[in-house]
Amino acid sequence: MKKSTLIIIGIALIFCVYGCSSYNGLVGKDQDVKGKWANVQTQYQRRSDLIPNLVNTVKGAADFEKSTLTQVIEARAKATSMQISPDNLTPENIQKFQAAQDQLSGALSRLLVSVEQYPQLKANQNFLELQSQLEGTENRIGVARNDFNASVQTYNSSALSFPTVIFAKIFGFNEKGFFQASDAAQSAPTVKF
């Protein structure tokens, strides 16, 4: 065999080994992103499951403003109907998902602020426990979203860096979207007593 043929075979072999390694690395990182996305959805589902209990407790303890409860129920329905496949985590889809979740968060905030007018509700142990669970869930959502964004960053850094980007394009590993703060989160809320 000629020396040039051996060199070409050697280069092809190195290219194949690196390609397999890149592919396997991208698969692992893609699976990590999907797992982190499942964790995010689990925490949103936990919140969604708590809301009917919170609403029923508030209804039972106070002659409450129906529009606020209706907004919470409608926002919950919209948020739970919005599902994104882990294979379709584009920035646009994540933004739509987040908009539905932000609407629910806003409705819950209005509900929790409104109940301050009802002393008997604030003293109700069931309400206090549900409120605590809801606050804990919001914290878990924040942690799950941060973990998801870290996983997406690792995946995107790998999939977009040279020469792995060549294999990512060949095998269809596309850039994933991040969770981003909503526009409403850019200004501090006003607290009035």
Contact map, one row per residue, 1 for C-alpha under 8 A:
1110110000000000000000000000000000000000000000000000000000000000000000000000000000000000000000000000000000000000000000000000000000000000000000000000000000000000000000000000000000000000000000000
1111110000000000000000000000000000000000000000000000000000000000000000000000000000000000000000000000000000000000000000000000000000000000000000000000000000000000000000000000000000000000000000000
1111111000000000000000000000000000000000000000000000000000000000000000000000000000000000000000000000000000000000000000000000000000000000000000000000000000000000000000000000000000000000000000000
0111111100000000000000000000000000000000000000000000000000000000000000000000000000000000000000000000000000000000000000000000000000000000000000000000000000000000000000000000000000000000000000000
1111111110000000000000000000000000000000000000000000000000000000000000000000000000000000000000000000000000000000000000000000000000000000000000000000000000000000000000000000000000000000000000000
1111111111000000000000000000000000000000000000000000000000000000000000000000000000000000000000000000000000000000000000000000000000000000000000000000000000000000000000000000000000000000000000000
0011111111100000000000000000000000000000000000000000000000000000000000000000000000000000000000000000000000000000000000000000000000000000000000000000000000000000000000000000000000000000000000000
0001111111110000000000000000000000000000000000000000000000000000000000000000000000000000000000000000000000000000000000000000000000000000000000000000000000000000000000000000000000000000000000000
0000111111111000000000000000000000000000000000000000000000000000000000000000000000000000000000000000000000000000000000000000000000000000000000000000000000000000000000000000000000000000000000000
0000011111111100000000000000000000000000000000000000000000000000000000000000000000000000000000000000000000000000000000000000000000000000000000000000000000000000000000000000000000000000000000000
0000001111111110000000000000000000000000000000000000000000000000000000000000000000000000000000000000000000000000000000000000000000000000000000000000000000000000000000000000000000000000000000000
0000000111111111000000000000000000000000000000000000000000000000000000000000000000000000000000000000000000000000000000000000000000000000000000000000000000000000000000000000000000000000000000000
0000000011111111100000000000000000000000000000000000000000000000000000000000000000000000000000000000000000000000000000000000000000000000000000000000000000000000000000000000000000000000000000000
0000000001111111110000000000000000000000000000000000000000000000000000000000000000000000000000000000000000000000000000000000000000000000000000000000000000000000000000000000000000000000000000000
0000000000111111111000000000000000000000000000000000000000000000000000000000000000000000000000000000000000000000000000000000000000000000000000000000000000000000000000000000000000000000000000000
0000000000011111111100000000000000000000000000000000000000000000000000000000000000000000000000000000000000000000000000000000000000000000000000000000000000000000000000000000000000000000000000000
0000000000001111111110000000000000000000000000000000000000000000000000000000000000000000000000000000000000000000000000000000000000000000000000000000000000000000000000000000000000000000000000000
0000000000000111111111000000000000000000000000000000000000000000000000000000000000000000000000000000000000000000000000000000000000000000000000000000000000000000000000000000000000000000000000000
0000000000000011111111100000000000000000000000000000000000000000000000000000000000000000000000000000000000000000000000000000000000000000000000000000000000000000000100100000000000000000000000000
0000000000000001111111110000000000000000000000000000000000000000000000000000000000000000000000000000000000000000000000000000000000000000000000000000000000000000000000000000000000000000000000000
0000000000000000111111111000000000000000000000000000000000000000000000000000000000000000000000000000000000000000000000000000000000000000000000000000000000000000000000000000000000000000000000000
0000000000000000011111111100000000000000000000000000000000000000000000000000000000000000000000000000000000000000000000000000000000000000000000000000000000000000000100100000000000000000000000000
0000000000000000001111111110000000000000000000000000000000000000000000000000000000000000000000000000000000000000000000000000000000000000000000000000000000000000000000110010000000000000000000000
0000000000000000000111111111000000000000000000000000000000000000000000000000000000000000000000000000000000000000000000000000000000000000000000000000000000000000000000000000000000000000000000000
0000000000000000000011111111100000000000000000000000000000000000000000000000000000000000000000000000000000000000000000000000000000000000000000000000000000000000000000000000000000000000000000000
0000000000000000000001111111110000000000000000000000000000000000000000000000000000000000000000000000000000000000000000000000000000000000000000000000000000100110000000010000100000000000000000000
0000000000000000000000111111111000000000000000000000000000000000000000000000000000000000000000000000000000000000000000000000000000000000000000000000000000000000000000000000000000000000000000000
0000000000000000000000011111111100000000000000000000000000000000000000000000000000000000000000000000000000000000000000000000000000000000000000000000000000000000000000000000000000000000000000000
0000000000000000000000001111111110000000000000000000000000000000000000000000000000000000000000000000000000000000000000000000000000000000000000000000001001100000000000000000000000000000000000000
0000000000000000000000000111111111000000000000000000000000000000000000000000000000000000000000000000000000000000000000000000000000000000000000000000000000100000000000000000000000000000000000000
0000000000000000000000000011111111100000000000000000000000000000000000000000000000000000000000000000000000000000000000000000000000000000000000000000000000000000000000000000000000000000000000000
0000000000000000000000000001111111110000000000000000000000000000000000000000000000000000000000000000000000000000000000000000000000000000000000000000001000000000000000000000000000000000000000000
0000000000000000000000000000111111111000000000000000000000000000000000000000000000000100000000000000000000000000000000000000000000000000000000000001001100100000000000000000000000000000000000000
0000000000000000000000000000011111111100000000000000000000000000000000000000000000000110000000000000000000000000000000000000000000000000000000000000000000000000000000000000000000000000000000000
0000000000000000000000000000001111111110000000000000000000000000000000000000000000000000000000000000000000000000000000000000000000000000000000000000000000000000000000000000000000000000000000000
0000000000000000000000000000000111111111000000000000000000000000000000000000000000000000000000000000000000000000000000000000000000000000000000010011001000000000000000000000000000000000000000000
0000000000000000000000000000000011111111100000000000000000000000000000000000000000000100000000000000000000000000000000000000000000000000000000000001000000000000000000000000000000000000000000000
0000000000000000000000000000000001111111110000000000000000000000000000000000000000000100000000000000000000000000000000000000000000000000000000000000000000000000000000000000000000000000000000000
0000000000000000000000000000000000111111111000000000000000000000000000000000000000000000000000000000000000000000000000000000000000000000000000010000000000000000000000000000000000000000000000000
0000000000000000000000000000000000011111111100000000000000000000000000000000000000000000000000000000000000000000000000000000000000000000000010011001000000000000000000000000000000000000000000000
0000000000000000000000000000000000001111111110000000000000000000000000000000000000000000000000000000000000000000000000000000000000000000000000000000000000000000000000000000000000000000000000000
0000000000000000000000000000000000000111111111000000000000000000000000000000000000000000000000000000000000000000000000000000000000000000000000000000000000000000000000000000000000000000000000000
0000000000000000000000000000000000000011111111100000000000000000000000000000000000000000000000000000000000000000000000000000000000000000100110010000000000000000000000000000000000000000000000000
0000000000000000000000000000000000000001111111110000000000000000000000000000000000000000000000000000000000000000000000000000000000000000000010000000000000000000000000000000000000000000000000000
0000000000000000000000000000000000000000111111111000000000000000000000000000000100000000000000000000000000000000000000000000000000000000000000000000000000000000000000000000000000000000000000000
0000000000000000000000000000000000000000011111111100000000000000000000000000000000000000000000000000000000000000000000000000000000000000100000000000000000000000000000000000000000000000000000000
0000000000000000000000000000000000000000001111111110000000000000000000000000000000000000000000000000000000000000000000000000000000000100110000000000000000000000000000000000000000000000000000000
0000000000000000000000000000000000000000000111111111000000000000000000000001000100000000000000000000000000000000000000000000000000000000000000000000000000000000000000000000000000000000000000000
0000000000000000000000000000000000000000000011111111100000000000000000000000000000000000000000000000000000000000000000000000000000000000000000000000000000000000000000000000000000000000000000000
0000000000000000000000000000000000000000000001111111110000000000000000000000000000000000000000000000000000000000000000000000000001001100000000000000000000000000000000000000000000000000000000000
0000000000000000000000000000000000000000000000111111111000000000000000000001000000000000000000000000000000000000000000000000000000000000000000000000000000000000000000000000000000000000000000000
0000000000000000000000000000000000000000000000011111111100000000000000001000000000000000000000000000000000000000000000000000000000000000000000000000000000000000000000000000000000000000000000000
0000000000000000000000000000000000000000000000001111111110000000000000000000000000000000000000000000000000000000000000000000000001000000000000000000000000000000000000000000000000000000000000000
0000000000000000000000000000000000000000000000000111111111000000000000000000000000000000000000000000000000000000000000000000001001100000000000000000000000000000000000000000000000000000000000000
0000000000000000000000000000000000000000000000000011111111100000000010000000000000000000000000000000000000000000000000000000000000000000000000000000000000000000000000000000000000000000000000000
0000000000000000000000000000000000000000000000000001111111110000000000000000000000000000000000000000000000000000000000000000000000000000000000000000000000000000000000000000000000000000000000000
0000000000000000000000000000000000000000000000000000111111111000000000000000000000000000000000000000000000000000000000000000011000000000000000000000000000000000000000000000000000000000000000000
0000000000000000000000000000000000000000000000000000011111111101000000000000000000000000000000000000000000000000001000001000001000000000000000000000000000000000000000000000000000000000000000000
0000000000000000000000000000000000000000000000000000001111111111000000000000000000000000000000000000000000000000000000000000000000000000000000000000000000000000000000000000000000000000000000000
0000000000000000000000000000000000000000000000000000000111111110000000000000000000000000000000000000000000000000000000000000000000000000000000000000000000000000000000000000000000000000000000000
0000000000000000000000000000000000000000000000000000000011111110000000000000000000000000000000000000000000000000000000011001000000000000000000000000000000000000000000000000000000000000000000000
0000000000000000000000000000000000000000000000000000000001111111000000000000000000000000000000000000000000000000000001011000000000000000000000000000000000000000000000000000000000000000000000000
0000000000000000000000000000000000000000000000000000000000111111100000000000000000000000000000000000000000000000000000000000000000000000000000000000000000000000000000000000000000000000000000000
0000000000000000000000000000000000000000000000000000000001100111110010000000000000000000000000000000000000000000000000000000000000000000000000000000000000000000000000000000000000000000000000000
0000000000000000000000000000000000000000000000000000000000000011111110000000000000000000000000000000000000000000000000000000000000000000000000000000000000000000000000000000000000000000000000000
0000000000000000000000000000000000000000000000000000000000000001111111000000000000000000000000000000000000000000000000000000000000000000000000000000000000000000000000000000000000000000000000000
0000000000000000000000000000000000000000000000000000000000000000111111100000000000000000000000000000000000000000000000000000000000000000000000000000000000000000000000000000000000000000000000000
0000000000000000000000000000000000000000000000000000000000000000111111110000000000000000000000000000000000100110000000000000000000000000000000000000000000000000000000000000000000000000000000000
0000000000000000000000000000000000000000000000000000001000000001111111111000000000000000000000000000000000000010000000000000000000000000000000000000000000000000000000000000000000000000000000000
0000000000000000000000000000000000000000000000000000000000000000011111111100000000000000000000000000000000000000000000000000000000000000000000000000000000000000000000000000000000000000000000000
0000000000000000000000000000000000000000000000000000000000000000001111111110000000000000000000000000000000100000000000000000000000000000000000000000000000000000000000000000000000000000000000000
0000000000000000000000000000000000000000000000000000000000000000000111111111000000000000000000000000000100110010000000000000000000000000000000000000000000000000000000000000000000000000000000000
0000000000000000000000000000000000000000000000000001000000000000000011111111100000000000000000000000000000000000000000000000000000000000000000000000000000000000000000000000000000000000000000000
0000000000000000000000000000000000000000000000000000000000000000000001111111110000000000000000000000000000000000000000000000000000000000000000000000000000000000000000000000000000000000000000000
0000000000000000000000000000000000000000000000000000000000000000000000111111111000000000000000000001101100100000000000000000000000000000000000000000000000000000000000000000000000000000000000000
0000000000000000000000000000000000000000000000010010000000000000000000011111111100000000000000000000000100000000000000000000000000000000000000000000000000000000000000000000000000000000000000000
0000000000000000000000000000000000000000000000000000000000000000000000001111111110000000000000000000000000000000000000000000000000000000000000000000000000000000000000000000000000000000000000000
0000000000000000000000000000000000000000000000000000000000000000000000000111111111000000000000000001000000000000000000000000000000000000000000000000000000000000000000000000000000000000000000000
0000000000000000000000000000000000000000000000000000000000000000000000000011111111000000000000001001100100000000000000000000000000000000000000000000000000000000000000000000000000000000000000000
0000000000000000000000000000000000000000000010010000000000000000000000000001111111100000000000000000000000000000000000000000000000000000000000000000000000000000000000000000000000000000000000000
0000000000000000000000000000000000000000000000000000000000000000000000000000111111100000000000000000000000000000000000000000000000000000000000000000000000000000000000000000000000000000000000000
0000000000000000000000000000000000000000000000000000000000000000000000000000011111110000000000001001000000000000000000000000000000000000000000000000000000000000000000000000000000000000000000000
0000000000000000000000000000000000000000000000000000000000000000000000000000000111111000000000001000000000000000000000000000000000000000000000000000000000000000000000000000000000000000000000000
0000000000000000000000000000000000000000000000000000000000000000000000000000000001111101100011001000000000000000000000000000000000000000000000000000000000000000000000000000000000000000000000000
0000000000000000000000000000000000000000000000000000000000000000000000000000000000111111100000000000000000000000000000000000000000000000000000000000000000000000000000000000000000000000000000000
0000000000000000000000000000000011001100000000000000000000000000000000000000000000011111100000000000000000000000000000000000000000000000000000000000000000000000000000000000000000000000000000000
0000000000000000000000000000000001000000000000000000000000000000000000000000000000001111100000000000000000000000000000000000000000000000000000000000000000000000000000000000000000000000000000000
0000000000000000000000000000000000000000000000000000000000000000000000000000000000011111110010000000000000000000000000000000000000000000000000000000000000000000000000000000000000000000000000000
0000000000000000000000000000000000000000000000000000000000000000000000000000000000011111111011000000000000000000000000000000000000000000000000000000000000000000000000000000000110000000000000000
0000000000000000000000000000000000000000000000000000000000000000000000000000000000000001111111000000000000000000000000000000000000000000000000000000000000000000000000000000001110000000000000000
0000000000000000000000000000000000000000000000000000000000000000000000000000000000000000111111100000000000000000000000000000000000000000000000000000000000000000000000000000000111100000000000000
0000000000000000000000000000000000000000000000000000000000000000000000000000000000000000011111110000000000000000000000000000000000000000000000000000000000000000000000000000000010000000000000000
0000000000000000000000000000000000000000000000000000000000000000000000000000000000010001111111111000000000000000000000000000000000000000000000000000000000000000000000000000000000000000000000000
0000000000000000000000000000000000000000000000000000000000000000000000000000000000010000111111111100000000000000000000000000000000000000000000000000000000000000000000000000000011100000000000000
0000000000000000000000000000000000000000000000000000000000000000000000000000000000000000001111111110000000000000000000000000000000000000000000000000000000000000000000000000000000110000000000000
0000000000000000000000000000000000000000000000000000000000000000000000000000000000000000000111111111000000000000000000000000000000000000000000000000000000000000000000000000000000000000000000000
0000000000000000000000000000000000000000000000000000000000000000000000000000001001110000000011111111100000000000000000000000000000000000000000000000000000000000000000000000000000000000000000000
0000000000000000000000000000000000000000000000000000000000000000000000000000000000000000000001111111110000000000000000000000000000000000000000000000000000000000000000000000000000100100000000000
0000000000000000000000000000000000000000000000000000000000000000000000000000000000000000000000111111111000000000000000000000000000000000000000000000000000000000000000000000000000000100000000000
0000000000000000000000000000000000000000000000000000000000000000000000000010011001000000000000011111111100000000000000000000000000000000000000000000000000000000000000000000000000000000000000000
0000000000000000000000000000000000000000000000000000000000000000000000000010001000000000000000001111111110000000000000000000000000000000000000000000000000000000000000000000000000000000000000000
0000000000000000000000000000000000000000000000000000000000000000000000000000000000000000000000000111111111000000000000000000000000000000000000000000000000000000000000000000000000000100000000000
0000000000000000000000000000000000000000000000000000000000000000000000000010000000000000000000000011111111100000000000000000000000000000000000000000000000000000000000000000000000000000000000000
0000000000000000000000000000000000000000000000000000000000000000000000010011001000000000000000000001111111110000000000000000000000000000000000000000000000000000000000000000000000000000000000000
0000000000000000000000000000000000000000000000000000000000000000000000000000000000000000000000000000111111111000000000000000000000000000000000000000000000000000000000000000000000000000000000000
0000000000000000000000000000000000000000000000000000000000000000000000000000000000000000000000000000011111111100000000000000000000000000000000000000000000000000000000000000000000000000000000000
0000000000000000000000000000000000000000000000000000000000000000000100110010000000000000000000000000001111111110000000000000000000000000000000000000000000000000000000000000000000000000000000000
0000000000000000000000000000000000000000000000000000000000000000000000010000000000000000000000000000000111111111000000000000000000000000000000000000000000000000000000000000000000000000000000000
0000000000000000000000000000000000000000000000000000000000000000000000000000000000000000000000000000000011111111100000000000000000000000000000000000000000000000000000000000000000000000000000000
0000000000000000000000000000000000000000000000000000000000000000000100000000000000000000000000000000000001111111110000000000000000000000000000000000000000000000000000000000000000000000000000000
0000000000000000000000000000000000000000000000000000000000000000000110010000000000000000000000000000000000111111111000000000000000000000000000000000000000000000000000000000000000000000000000000
0000000000000000000000000000000000000000000000000000000000000000000000000000000000000000000000000000000000011111111100000000000000000000000000000000000000000000000000000000000000000000000000000
0000000000000000000000000000000000000000000000000000000000000000000000000000000000000000000000000000000000001111111100000000000000000000000000000000000000000000000000000000000000000000000000000
0000000000000000000000000000000000000000000000000000000000000000000000000000000000000000000000000000000000000111111110000000000000000000000000000000000000000000000000000000000000000000000000000
0000000000000000000000000000000000000000000000000000000001000000000000000000000000000000000000000000000000000011111111001100000000000000000000000000000000000000000000000000000000000000000000000
0000000000000000000000000000000000000000000000000000000000000000000000000000000000000000000000000000000000000001111111100100000000000000000000000000000000000000000000000000000000000000000000000
0000000000000000000000000000000000000000000000000000000000000000000000000000000000000000000000000000000000000000011111100000000000000000000000000000000000000000000000000000000000000000000000000
0000000000000000000000000000000000000000000000000000000000000100000000000000000000000000000000000000000000000000001111111100000000000000000000000000000000000000000000000000000000000000000000000
0000000000000000000000000000000000000000000000000000000000000000000000000000000000000000000000000000000000000000000111111110000000000000000000000000000000000000000000000000000000000000000000000
0000000000000000000000000000000000000000000000000000000000001100000000000000000000000000000000000000000000000000000001111111000000000000000000000000000000000000000000000000000000000000000000000
0000000000000000000000000000000000000000000000000000000001001100000000000000000000000000000000000000000000000000001001111111001000000000000000000000000000000000000000000000000000000000000000000
0000000000000000000000000000000000000000000000000000000000000000000000000000000000000000000000000000000000000000001101111111001100000000000000000000000000000000000000000000000000000000000000000
0000000000000000000000000000000000000000000000000000000000000000000000000000000000000000000000000000000000000000000000111111101100000000000000000000000000000000000000000000000000000000000000000
0000000000000000000000000000000000000000000000000000000000001000000000000000000000000000000000000000000000000000000000011111111100000000000000000000000000000000000000000000000000000000000000000
0000000000000000000000000000000000000000000000000000000000000000000000000000000000000000000000000000000000000000000000000011111110000000000000000000000000000000000000000000000000000000000000000
0000000000000000000000000000000000000000000000000000000010000000000000000000000000000000000000000000000000000000000000000001111111000000000000000000000000000000000000000000000000000000000000000
0000000000000000000000000000000000000000000000000000010011000000000000000000000000000000000000000000000000000000000000001111111111100000000000000000000000000000000000000000000000000000000000000
0000000000000000000000000000000000000000000000000000000000000000000000000000000000000000000000000000000000000000000000000111111111110000000000000000000000000000000000000000000000000000000000000
0000000000000000000000000000000000000000000000000000000000000000000000000000000000000000000000000000000000000000000000000000111111111000000000000000000000000000000000000000000000000000000000000
0000000000000000000000000000000000000000000000000100110000000000000000000000000000000000000000000000000000000000000000000000011111111100000000000000000000000000000000000000000000000000000000000
0000000000000000000000000000000000000000000000000000010000000000000000000000000000000000000000000000000000000000000000000000001111111110000000000000000000000000000000000000000000000000000000000
0000000000000000000000000000000000000000000000000000000000000000000000000000000000000000000000000000000000000000000000000000000111111111000000000000000000000000000000000000000000000000000000000
0000000000000000000000000000000000000000000000000100000000000000000000000000000000000000000000000000000000000000000000000000000011111111100000000000000000000000000000000000000000000000000000000
0000000000000000000000000000000000000000000000100100000000000000000000000000000000000000000000000000000000000000000000000000000001111111110000000000000000000000000000000000000000000000000000000
0000000000000000000000000000000000000000000000000000000000000000000000000000000000000000000000000000000000000000000000000000000000111111111000000000000000000000000000000000000000000000000000000
0000000000000000000000000000000000000000000000000000000000000000000000000000000000000000000000000000000000000000000000000000000000011111111100000000000000000000000000000000000000000000000000000
0000000000000000000000000000000000000000001001100000000000000000000000000000000000000000000000000000000000000000000000000000000000001111111110000000000000000000000000000000000000000000000000000
0000000000000000000000000000000000000000000000100000000000000000000000000000000000000000000000000000000000000000000000000000000000000111111111000000000000000000000000000000000000000000000000000
0000000000000000000000000000000000000000000000000000000000000000000000000000000000000000000000000000000000000000000000000000000000000011111111100000000000000000000000000000000000000000000000000
0000000000000000000000000000000000000000001000000000000000000000000000000000000000000000000000000000000000000000000000000000000000000001111111110000000000000000000000000000000000000000000000000
0000000000000000000000000000000000000001001100000000000000000000000000000000000000000000000000000000000000000000000000000000000000000000111111111000000000000000000000000000000000000000000000000
0000000000000000000000000000000000000000000000000000000000000000000000000000000000000000000000000000000000000000000000000000000000000000011111111100000000000000000000000000000000000000000000000
0000000000000000000000000000000000000000000000000000000000000000000000000000000000000000000000000000000000000000000000000000000000000000001111111110000000000000000000000000000000000000000000000
0000000000000000000000000000000000010011001000000000000000000000000000000000000000000000000000000000000000000000000000000000000000000000000111111111000000000000000000000000000000000000000000000
0000000000000000000000000000000000000001000000000000000000000000000000000000000000000000000000000000000000000000000000000000000000000000000011111111100000000000000000000000000000100000000000000
0000000000000000000000000000000000000000000000000000000000000000000000000000000000000000000000000000000000000000000000000000000000000000000001111111110000000000000000000000000000000000000000000
0000000000000000000000000000000000010000000000000000000000000000000000000000000000000000000000000000000000000000000000000000000000000000000000111111111000000000000000000000000000000000000000000
0000000000000000000000000000000010011001000000000000000000000000000000000000000000000000000000000000000000000000000000000000000000000000000000011111111100000000000000000000000001000000000000000
0000000000000000000000000000000000000000000000000000000000000000000000000000000000000000000000000000000000000000000000000000000000000000000000001111111110000000000000000000000001100000000000000
0000000000000000000000000000000000000000000000000000000000000000000000000000000000000000000000000000000000000000000000000000000000000000000000000111111111000000000000000000000000000000000000000
0000000000000000000000000000100110010000000000000000000000000000000000000000000000000000000000000000000000000000000000000000000000000000000000000011111111100000000000000000000000000000000000000
0000000000000000000000000000000010000000000000000000000000000000000000000000000000000000000000000000000000000000000000000000000000000000000000000001111111110000000000000000000111000000000000000
0000000000000000000000000000000000000000000000000000000000000000000000000000000000000000000000000000000000000000000000000000000000000000000000000000111111111000000000000000000000000000000000000
0000000000000000000000000000100000000000000000000000000000000000000000000000000000000000000000000000000000000000000000000000000000000000000000000000011111111100000000000000000000000000000000000
0000000000000000000000000100110010000000000000000000000000000000000000000000000000000000000000000000000000000000000000000000000000000000000000000000001111111110000000000000000100000000000000000
0000000000000000000000000000000000000000000000000000000000000000000000000000000000000000000000000000000000000000000000000000000000000000000000000000000111111111000000000000001100000000000000000
0000000000000000000000000000000000000000000000000000000000000000000000000000000000000000000000000000000000000000000000000000000000000000000000000000000011111111100000000000000000000000000000000
0000000000000000000000000100000000000000000000000000000000000000000000000000000000000000000000000000000000000000000000000000000000000000000000000000000001111111100110000000000000000000000000000
0000000000000000000000000100000000000000000000000000000000000000000000000000000000000000000000000000000000000000000000000000000000000000000000000000000000111111100110010000111000000000000000000
0000000000000000000000000000000000000000000000000000000000000000000000000000000000000000000000000000000000000000000000000000000000000000000000000000000000011111110110010000001000000000000000000
0000000000000000000000000000000000000000000000000000000000000000000000000000000000000000000000000000000000000000000000000000000000000000000000000000000000001111111110000000000000000000000000000
0000000000000000000000000000000000000000000000000000000000000000000000000000000000000000000000000000000000000000000000000000000000000000000000000000000000000001111111000000000000000000000000000
0000000000000000000000000000000000000000000000000000000000000000000000000000000000000000000000000000000000000000000000000000000000000000000000000000000000000000111111100000000000000000000000000
0000000000000000001001000000000000000000000000000000000000000000000000000000000000000000000000000000000000000000000000000000000000000000000000000000000000000111111111110000000000000000000000000
0000000000000000000000000000000000000000000000000000000000000000000000000000000000000000000000000000000000000000000000000000000000000000000000000000000000000111111111111000000000000000000000000
0000000000000000000000000000000000000000000000000000000000000000000000000000000000000000000000000000000000000000000000000000000000000000000000000000000000000000011111111100000000000000000000000
0000000000000000001001100000000000000000000000000000000000000000000000000000000000000000000000000000000000000000000000000000000000000000000000000000000000000000001111111110000000000000000000000
0000000000000000000000100100000000000000000000000000000000000000000000000000000000000000000000000000000000000000000000000000000000000000000000000000000000000011000111111111110000000000000000000
0000000000000000000000000000000000000000000000000000000000000000000000000000000000000000000000000000000000000000000000000000000000000000000000000000000000000000000011111111110000000000000000000
0000000000000000000000000000000000000000000000000000000000000000000000000000000000000000000000000000000000000000000000000000000000000000000000000000000000000000000001111111100000000000000000000
0000000000000000000000100000000000000000000000000000000000000000000000000000000000000000000000000000000000000000000000000000000000000000000000000000000000000000000000111111100000000000000000000
0000000000000000000000000000000000000000000000000000000000000000000000000000000000000000000000000000000000000000000000000000000000000000000000000000000000000000000000011111110000000000000000000
0000000000000000000000000100000000000000000000000000000000000000000000000000000000000000000000000000000000000000000000000000000000000000000000000000000000000010000000011111111000000000000000000
0000000000000000000000000000000000000000000000000000000000000000000000000000000000000000000000000000000000000000000000000000000000000000000000000000000000000010000000011001111100000000000000000
0000000000000000000000000000000000000000000000000000000000000000000000000000000000000000010000000000000000000000000000000000000000000000000000000000000000010011000000000000111110000000000000000
0000000000000000000000000000000000000000000000000000000000000000000000000000000000000000111000000000000000000000000000000000000000000000000000000000000100110000000000000000011111000000000000000
0000000000000000000000000000000000000000000000000000000000000000000000000000000000000000111101000000000000000000000000000000000000000000000000000000000100000000000000000000001111100000000000000
0000000000000000000000000000000000000000000000000000000000000000000000000000000000000000001001000000000000000000000000000000000000000000000000000001100100000000000000000000000111110000000000000
0000000000000000000000000000000000000000000000000000000000000000000000000000000000000000001001100100000000000000000000000000000000000000000000001000100000000000000000000000000011111000000000000
0000000000000000000000000000000000000000000000000000000000000000000000000000000000000000000000100000000000000000000000000000000000000000000000000000000000000000000000000000000001111100000000000
0000000000000000000000000000000000000000000000000000000000000000000000000000000000000000000000000000000000000000000000000000000000000000000000000000000000000000000000000000000000111110110000000
0000000000000000000000000000000000000000000000000000000000000000000000000000000000000000000000000110010000000000000000000000000000000000000000000000000000000000000000000000000000011111110000000
0000000000000000000000000000000000000000000000000000000000000000000000000000000000000000000000000000000000000000000000000000000000000000000000000000000000000000000000000000000000001111110000000
0000000000000000000000000000000000000000000000000000000000000000000000000000000000000000000000000000000000000000000000000000000000000000000000000000000000000000000000000000000000000111111000000
0000000000000000000000000000000000000000000000000000000000000000000000000000000000000000000000000000000000000000000000000000000000000000000000000000000000000000000000000000000000001111111100000
0000000000000000000000000000000000000000000000000000000000000000000000000000000000000000000000000000000000000000000000000000000000000000000000000000000000000000000000000000000000001111111100000
0000000000000000000000000000000000000000000000000000000000000000000000000000000000000000000000000000000000000000000000000000000000000000000000000000000000000000000000000000000000000001111110000
0000000000000000000000000000000000000000000000000000000000000000000000000000000000000000000000000000000000000000000000000000000000000000000000000000000000000000000000000000000000000000111111000
0000000000000000000000000000000000000000000000000000000000000000000000000000000000000000000000000000000000000000000000000000000000000000000000000000000000000000000000000000000000000000001111100
0000000000000000000000000000000000000000000000000000000000000000000000000000000000000000000000000000000000000000000000000000000000000000000000000000000000000000000000000000000000000000000111110
0000000000000000000000000000000000000000000000000000000000000000000000000000000000000000000000000000000000000000000000000000000000000000000000000000000000000000000000000000000000000000000011111
0000000000000000000000000000000000000000000000000000000000000000000000000000000000000000000000000000000000000000000000000000000000000000000000000000000000000000000000000000000000000000000001111
0000000000000000000000000000000000000000000000000000000000000000000000000000000000000000000000000000000000000000000000000000000000000000000000000000000000000000000000000000000000000000000000111
